[in-house]
Amino acid sequence: MYQAHHDFPWEKRRWFAEHGIDVNDVSFGRWAHKEDHKVWHQGAGGGDFNDWWDAVEQQELNDGIQLATAQILLRLIEVRDAFPSTK
């Protein structure tokens, strides 16, 4: 069984909106096997998947430079590679 998955986490929708990204745009989602989806998000704060995006946001804050939309879209490729749906 598969579940719809936001590759730009809903919990960070305001941060993504500041960068011109609508987390509900279907092109930024995918179908993920429910077991993979569960593993990605287990743990506090949405699990490793959300932690990955938290690190991107924190790096932006540390650098003091707002990422361009294109830079975040490149990160989307990275996150999909880091969290594949394997089933």
Secondary structure, DSSP 8 states (H G I E B T S, - for coil): -EEEEESS-GGGHHHHHHTT--TT-GGGEEEEEHHHHHHHH-SGGGHHHHHHHHHHHHHHHHHT----HHHHHHHHHHHHHHS----
